[in-house]
Amino acid sequence: MSDVRHRCEYCRRQVNQHKRADAVYCSPTCAARARDDRRRFARRLRNLRPCPTCGWVFAFRRSDAVYCSARCRVAAHRARHSNME
C-alpha cells in the first residue's frame, strides 16, 4: 500500500493512510468531535425562529422563548399596553 498523506478534516494534522486509504480523520477522537460538531450545528438550525417585534431570526435557548432580546420583549409589551389607553 502507498503511504499517502492528507490532512485531517477536523484538526488539519496530517493523516497517515497506511491502515485505510479512505481515512478522513487522524484519530477516533477527531471523528467523535467532528460528529458532535455536526450534531450541535443541526440542533442550532432546529432552534431558530423569527422575533415578532424586529423580525430577526434568532436561536432560542428556551423552548418558550418568543423574543430575541429583552429590548424586543419590552417594546412589544409597551406596544400592547399603549393601545389599551
Phi and psi in radians as a Rosetta constraint file:
Dihedral C 1 N 2 CA 2 C 2 CIRCULARHARMONIC -1.448 0.35
Dihedral N 2 CA 2 C 2 N 3 CIRCULARHARMONIC 2.667 0.35
Dihedral C 2 N 3 CA 3 C 3 CIRCULARHARMONIC -1.700 0.35
Dihedral N 3 CA 3 C 3 N 4 CIRCULARHARMONIC 1.175 0.35
Dihedral C 3 N 4 CA 4 C 4 CIRCULARHARMONIC -1.411 0.35
Dihedral N 4 CA 4 C 4 N 5 CIRCULARHARMONIC 2.407 0.35
Dihedral C 4 N 5 CA 5 C 5 CIRCULARHARMONIC -2.108 0.35
Dihedral N 5 CA 5 C 5 N 6 CIRCULARHARMONIC 2.492 0.35
Dihedral C 5 N 6 CA 6 C 6 CIRCULARHARMONIC -2.564 0.35
Dihedral N 6 CA 6 C 6 N 7 CIRCULARHARMONIC -3.091 0.35
Dihedral C 6 N 7 CA 7 C 7 CIRCULARHARMONIC -1.699 0.35
Dihedral N 7 CA 7 C 7 N 8 CIRCULARHARMONIC 2.504 0.35
Dihedral C 7 N 8 CA 8 C 8 CIRCULARHARMONIC -1.118 0.35
Dihedral N 8 CA 8 C 8 N 9 CIRCULARHARMONIC 2.357 0.35
Dihedral C 8 N 9 CA 9 C 9 CIRCULARHARMONIC -1.231 0.35
Dihedral N 9 CA 9 C 9 N 10 CIRCULARHARMONIC -0.275 0.35
Dihedral C 9 N 10 CA 10 C 10 CIRCULARHARMONIC -1.719 0.35
Dihedral N 10 CA 10 C 10 N 11 CIRCULARHARMONIC -0.960 0.35
Dihedral C 10 N 11 CA 11 C 11 CIRCULARHARMONIC -1.801 0.35
Dihedral N 11 CA 11 C 11 N 12 CIRCULARHARMONIC -0.132 0.35
Dihedral C 11 N 12 CA 12 C 12 CIRCULARHARMONIC 1.212 0.35
Dihedral N 12 CA 12 C 12 N 13 CIRCULARHARMONIC 0.225 0.35
Dihedral C 12 N 13 CA 13 C 13 CIRCULARHARMONIC -1.339 0.35
Dihedral N 13 CA 13 C 13 N 14 CIRCULARHARMONIC 2.786 0.35
Dihedral C 13 N 14 CA 14 C 14 CIRCULARHARMONIC -1.239 0.35
Dihedral N 14 CA 14 C 14 N 15 CIRCULARHARMONIC 2.418 0.35
Dihedral C 14 N 15 CA 15 C 15 CIRCULARHARMONIC -1.867 0.35
Dihedral N 15 CA 15 C 15 N 16 CIRCULARHARMONIC 2.188 0.35
Dihedral C 15 N 16 CA 16 C 16 CIRCULARHARMONIC -1.545 0.35
Dihedral N 16 CA 16 C 16 N 17 CIRCULARHARMONIC 2.043 0.35
Dihedral C 16 N 17 CA 17 C 17 CIRCULARHARMONIC -1.673 0.35
Dihedral N 17 CA 17 C 17 N 18 CIRCULARHARMONIC 0.593 0.35
Dihedral C 17 N 18 CA 18 C 18 CIRCULARHARMONIC -1.275 0.35
Dihedral N 18 CA 18 C 18 N 19 CIRCULARHARMONIC -0.373 0.35
Dihedral C 18 N 19 CA 19 C 19 CIRCULARHARMONIC -1.591 0.35
Dihedral N 19 CA 19 C 19 N 20 CIRCULARHARMONIC -0.761 0.35
Dihedral C 19 N 20 CA 20 C 20 CIRCULARHARMONIC -2.361 0.35
Dihedral N 20 CA 20 C 20 N 21 CIRCULARHARMONIC 2.267 0.35
Dihedral C 20 N 21 CA 21 C 21 CIRCULARHARMONIC -1.270 0.35
Dihedral N 21 CA 21 C 21 N 22 CIRCULARHARMONIC -0.414 0.35
Dihedral C 21 N 22 CA 22 C 22 CIRCULARHARMONIC -1.785 0.35
Dihedral N 22 CA 22 C 22 N 23 CIRCULARHARMONIC 0.363 0.35
Dihedral C 22 N 23 CA 23 C 23 CIRCULARHARMONIC -1.094 0.35
Dihedral N 23 CA 23 C 23 N 24 CIRCULARHARMONIC 2.341 0.35
Dihedral C 23 N 24 CA 24 C 24 CIRCULARHARMONIC -1.890 0.35
Dihedral N 24 CA 24 C 24 N 25 CIRCULARHARMONIC -0.577 0.35
Dihedral C 24 N 25 CA 25 C 25 CIRCULARHARMONIC -2.013 0.35
Dihedral N 25 CA 25 C 25 N 26 CIRCULARHARMONIC 2.691 0.35
Dihedral C 25 N 26 CA 26 C 26 CIRCULARHARMONIC -1.386 0.35
Dihedral N 26 CA 26 C 26 N 27 CIRCULARHARMONIC -0.342 0.35
Dihedral C 26 N 27 CA 27 C 27 CIRCULARHARMONIC -2.731 0.35
Dihedral N 27 CA 27 C 27 N 28 CIRCULARHARMONIC 2.859 0.35
Dihedral C 27 N 28 CA 28 C 28 CIRCULARHARMONIC -1.087 0.35
Dihedral N 28 CA 28 C 28 N 29 CIRCULARHARMONIC -0.513 0.35
Dihedral C 28 N 29 CA 29 C 29 CIRCULARHARMONIC -1.123 0.35
Dihedral N 29 CA 29 C 29 N 30 CIRCULARHARMONIC -0.791 0.35
Dihedral C 29 N 30 CA 30 C 30 CIRCULARHARMONIC -1.118 0.35
Dihedral N 30 CA 30 C 30 N 31 CIRCULARHARMONIC -0.681 0.35
Dihedral C 30 N 31 CA 31 C 31 CIRCULARHARMONIC -1.101 0.35
Dihedral N 31 CA 31 C 31 N 32 CIRCULARHARMONIC -0.746 0.35
Dihedral C 31 N 32 CA 32 C 32 CIRCULARHARMONIC -1.170 0.35
Dihedral N 32 CA 32 C 32 N 33 CIRCULARHARMONIC -0.720 0.35
Dihedral C 32 N 33 CA 33 C 33 CIRCULARHARMONIC -1.143 0.35
Dihedral N 33 CA 33 C 33 N 34 CIRCULARHARMONIC -0.701 0.35
Dihedral C 33 N 34 CA 34 C 34 CIRCULARHARMONIC -1.121 0.35
Dihedral N 34 CA 34 C 34 N 35 CIRCULARHARMONIC -0.727 0.35
Dihedral C 34 N 35 CA 35 C 35 CIRCULARHARMONIC -1.096 0.35
Dihedral N 35 CA 35 C 35 N 36 CIRCULARHARMONIC -0.755 0.35
Dihedral C 35 N 36 CA 36 C 36 CIRCULARHARMONIC -1.103 0.35
Dihedral N 36 CA 36 C 36 N 37 CIRCULARHARMONIC -0.694 0.35
Dihedral C 36 N 37 CA 37 C 37 CIRCULARHARMONIC -1.104 0.35
Dihedral N 37 CA 37 C 37 N 38 CIRCULARHARMONIC -0.731 0.35
Dihedral C 37 N 38 CA 38 C 38 CIRCULARHARMONIC -1.094 0.35
Dihedral N 38 CA 38 C 38 N 39 CIRCULARHARMONIC -0.751 0.35
Dihedral C 38 N 39 CA 39 C 39 CIRCULARHARMONIC -1.144 0.35
Dihedral N 39 CA 39 C 39 N 40 CIRCULARHARMONIC -0.722 0.35
Dihedral C 39 N 40 CA 40 C 40 CIRCULARHARMONIC -1.106 0.35
Dihedral N 40 CA 40 C 40 N 41 CIRCULARHARMONIC -0.713 0.35
Dihedral C 40 N 41 CA 41 C 41 CIRCULARHARMONIC -1.128 0.35
Dihedral N 41 CA 41 C 41 N 42 CIRCULARHARMONIC -0.755 0.35
Dihedral C 41 N 42 CA 42 C 42 CIRCULARHARMONIC -1.110 0.35
Dihedral N 42 CA 42 C 42 N 43 CIRCULARHARMONIC -0.659 0.35
Dihedral C 42 N 43 CA 43 C 43 CIRCULARHARMONIC -1.141 0.35
Dihedral N 43 CA 43 C 43 N 44 CIRCULARHARMONIC -0.689 0.35
Dihedral C 43 N 44 CA 44 C 44 CIRCULARHARMONIC -1.127 0.35
Dihedral N 44 CA 44 C 44 N 45 CIRCULARHARMONIC -0.664 0.35
Dihedral C 44 N 45 CA 45 C 45 CIRCULARHARMONIC -1.141 0.35
Dihedral N 45 CA 45 C 45 N 46 CIRCULARHARMONIC -0.601 0.35
Dihedral C 45 N 46 CA 46 C 46 CIRCULARHARMONIC -1.224 0.35
Dihedral N 46 CA 46 C 46 N 47 CIRCULARHARMONIC -0.472 0.35
Dihedral C 46 N 47 CA 47 C 47 CIRCULARHARMONIC -1.670 0.35
Dihedral N 47 CA 47 C 47 N 48 CIRCULARHARMONIC 0.776 0.35
Dihedral C 47 N 48 CA 48 C 48 CIRCULARHARMONIC -1.999 0.35
Dihedral N 48 CA 48 C 48 N 49 CIRCULARHARMONIC 2.422 0.35
Dihedral C 48 N 49 CA 49 C 49 CIRCULARHARMONIC -2.689 0.35
Dihedral N 49 CA 49 C 49 N 50 CIRCULARHARMONIC 2.703 0.35
Dihedral C 49 N 50 CA 50 C 50 CIRCULARHARMONIC -1.430 0.35
Dihedral N 50 CA 50 C 50 N 51 CIRCULARHARMONIC 2.505 0.35
Dihedral C 50 N 51 CA 51 C 51 CIRCULARHARMONIC -1.346 0.35
Dihedral N 51 CA 51 C 51 N 52 CIRCULARHARMONIC 2.246 0.35
Dihedral C 51 N 52 CA 52 C 52 CIRCULARHARMONIC -1.205 0.35
Dihedral N 52 CA 52 C 52 N 53 CIRCULARHARMONIC -0.325 0.35
Dihedral C 52 N 53 CA 53 C 53 CIRCULARHARMONIC -1.487 0.35
Dihedral N 53 CA 53 C 53 N 54 CIRCULARHARMONIC -0.922 0.35
Dihedral C 53 N 54 CA 54 C 54 CIRCULARHARMONIC -1.862 0.35
Dihedral N 54 CA 54 C 54 N 55 CIRCULARHARMONIC -0.277 0.35
Dihedral C 54 N 55 CA 55 C 55 CIRCULARHARMONIC 1.493 0.35
Dihedral N 55 CA 55 C 55 N 56 CIRCULARHARMONIC -0.041 0.35
Dihedral C 55 N 56 CA 56 C 56 CIRCULARHARMONIC -1.224 0.35
Dihedral N 56 CA 56 C 56 N 57 CIRCULARHARMONIC 2.340 0.35
Dihedral C 56 N 57 CA 57 C 57 CIRCULARHARMONIC -1.458 0.35
Dihedral N 57 CA 57 C 57 N 58 CIRCULARHARMONIC 2.134 0.35
Dihedral C 57 N 58 CA 58 C 58 CIRCULARHARMONIC -2.217 0.35
Dihedral N 58 CA 58 C 58 N 59 CIRCULARHARMONIC 2.750 0.35
Dihedral C 58 N 59 CA 59 C 59 CIRCULARHARMONIC -1.611 0.35
Dihedral N 59 CA 59 C 59 N 60 CIRCULARHARMONIC 2.016 0.35
Dihedral C 59 N 60 CA 60 C 60 CIRCULARHARMONIC -1.505 0.35
Dihedral N 60 CA 60 C 60 N 61 CIRCULARHARMONIC 2.608 0.35
Dihedral C 60 N 61 CA 61 C 61 CIRCULARHARMONIC -1.762 0.35
Dihedral N 61 CA 61 C 61 N 62 CIRCULARHARMONIC -0.426 0.35
Dihedral C 61 N 62 CA 62 C 62 CIRCULARHARMONIC -1.971 0.35
Dihedral N 62 CA 62 C 62 N 63 CIRCULARHARMONIC 2.556 0.35
Dihedral C 62 N 63 CA 63 C 63 CIRCULARHARMONIC -1.205 0.35
Dihedral N 63 CA 63 C 63 N 64 CIRCULARHARMONIC -0.383 0.35
Dihedral C 63 N 64 CA 64 C 64 CIRCULARHARMONIC -1.722 0.35
Dihedral N 64 CA 64 C 64 N 65 CIRCULARHARMONIC 0.202 0.35
Dihedral C 64 N 65 CA 65 C 65 CIRCULARHARMONIC -1.200 0.35
Dihedral N 65 CA 65 C 65 N 66 CIRCULARHARMONIC 2.343 0.35
Dihedral C 65 N 66 CA 66 C 66 CIRCULARHARMONIC -2.000 0.35
Dihedral N 66 CA 66 C 66 N 67 CIRCULARHARMONIC -0.723 0.35
Dihedral C 66 N 67 CA 67 C 67 CIRCULARHARMONIC -1.875 0.35
Dihedral N 67 CA 67 C 67 N 68 CIRCULARHARMONIC 2.700 0.35
Dihedral C 67 N 68 CA 68 C 68 CIRCULARHARMONIC -1.327 0.35
Dihedral N 68 CA 68 C 68 N 69 CIRCULARHARMONIC -0.408 0.35
Dihedral C 68 N 69 CA 69 C 69 CIRCULARHARMONIC -2.714 0.35
Dihedral N 69 CA 69 C 69 N 70 CIRCULARHARMONIC 2.951 0.35
Dihedral C 69 N 70 CA 70 C 70 CIRCULARHARMONIC -1.136 0.35
Dihedral N 70 CA 70 C 70 N 71 CIRCULARHARMONIC -0.584 0.35
Dihedral C 70 N 71 CA 71 C 71 CIRCULARHARMONIC -1.051 0.35
Dihedral N 71 CA 71 C 71 N 72 CIRCULARHARMONIC -0.804 0.35
Dihedral C 71 N 72 CA 72 C 72 CIRCULARHARMONIC -1.204 0.35
Dihedral N 72 CA 72 C 72 N 73 CIRCULARHARMONIC -0.651 0.35
Dihedral C 72 N 73 CA 73 C 73 CIRCULARHARMONIC -1.080 0.35
Dihedral N 73 CA 73 C 73 N 74 CIRCULARHARMONIC -0.778 0.35
Dihedral C 73 N 74 CA 74 C 74 CIRCULARHARMONIC -1.181 0.35
Dihedral N 74 CA 74 C 74 N 75 CIRCULARHARMONIC -0.701 0.35
Dihedral C 74 N 75 CA 75 C 75 CIRCULARHARMONIC -1.084 0.35
Dihedral N 75 CA 75 C 75 N 76 CIRCULARHARMONIC -0.711 0.35
Dihedral C 75 N 76 CA 76 C 76 CIRCULARHARMONIC -1.163 0.35
Dihedral N 76 CA 76 C 76 N 77 CIRCULARHARMONIC -0.723 0.35
Dihedral C 76 N 77 CA 77 C 77 CIRCULARHARMONIC -1.077 0.35
Dihedral N 77 CA 77 C 77 N 78 CIRCULARHARMONIC -0.798 0.35
Dihedral C 77 N 78 CA 78 C 78 CIRCULARHARMONIC -1.137 0.35
Dihedral N 78 CA 78 C 78 N 79 CIRCULARHARMONIC -0.653 0.35
Dihedral C 78 N 79 CA 79 C 79 CIRCULARHARMONIC -1.160 0.35
Dihedral N 79 CA 79 C 79 N 80 CIRCULARHARMONIC -0.696 0.35
Dihedral C 79 N 80 CA 80 C 80 CIRCULARHARMONIC -1.138 0.35
Dihedral N 80 CA 80 C 80 N 81 CIRCULARHARMONIC -0.748 0.35
Dihedral C 80 N 81 CA 81 C 81 CIRCULARHARMONIC -1.449 0.35
Dihedral N 81 CA 81 C 81 N 82 CIRCULARHARMONIC -0.336 0.35
Dihedral C 81 N 82 CA 82 C 82 CIRCULARHARMONIC -1.304 0.35
Dihedral N 82 CA 82 C 82 N 83 CIRCULARHARMONIC -0.441 0.35
Dihedral C 82 N 83 CA 83 C 83 CIRCULARHARMONIC -1.297 0.35
Dihedral N 83 CA 83 C 83 N 84 CIRCULARHARMONIC -0.391 0.35
Dihedral C 83 N 84 CA 84 C 84 CIRCULARHARMONIC -1.354 0.35
Dihedral N 84 CA 84 C 84 N 85 CIRCULARHARMONIC -0.439 0.35
